[in-house]
Amino acid sequence: MKLPAIQVDDLTVAYDYKPVLWDIDLTVPEGVLMAIVGPNGAGKSTLIKAILGIIKPLAGTISIFGGSYSEKRKMVAYVPQKGSVDWDFPTTALDVVMMGTYGSLGWIKRPGSKEKKAALEALEKVGMLSFRNRQISQLSGGQQQRVFLARALVQNASVYFMDEPFQGVDATTEIAIINILKELRKAGKTVVVVHHDLQTVPEYFDWVTFLNVKKIATGPVKEIFNDDNLTKTYGINYKVAVKE
């Protein structure tokens, strides 16, 4: 039997004794491109951070391909929310992407020509090769997001977590990013994305999880992305125009 990419059982997370996630059970199969959708404060980013061990849950178990995150961390890449990054840190786009190679090298080895070549190839893939020596503080929001995507790509992970990768980017960058995410899925990778634009869910994703503190539903977009689950998640009579 094939192990799921991500398995979450009975997960509860609270801030100051107030539940942010409550009794979450979630199975994410390998090789899907999944959106996590829900209103502000639904716990979407918290769910990713709990899976990655950034936040300690009150209860529950989490596994990635049958093991703990600490055991499988080399199989995982993470693109954080733009607002959580110190963009004034004095470093170039190439340096940021090179940081993605550290996990495979360990603490003692430093990146060499092989890692630099991989970083340059990742920058080229996201259309940022000509900006490789530019300070990240001098890049636009969309360019910064592309650089962090390149950093994730260079890790050659099996599971990618992305927290609102389309926030504050232009339409061209959004299309470039989603095309890369679809390529990752085509290569058998699992990609989990916190996403806000409900209109693009059917176009961008093949799997979706509805979340509002509790899990409302999870499964293939074609089966569960409907008015009923949208209404249960957002608490209003919700209808979304789905492109045919």
Beta strands, then each sheet from edge to edge (+ up, - down):
strand 1: 6-15
strand 2: 18-28
strand 3: 33-37
strand 4: 59-64
strand 5: 76-79
strand 6: 159-163
strand 7: 190-194
strand 8: 207-211
strand 9: 215-220
sheet 1: 2+ 1- 4+
sheet 2: 5+ 6+ 7+ 3+ 8+ 9-
end
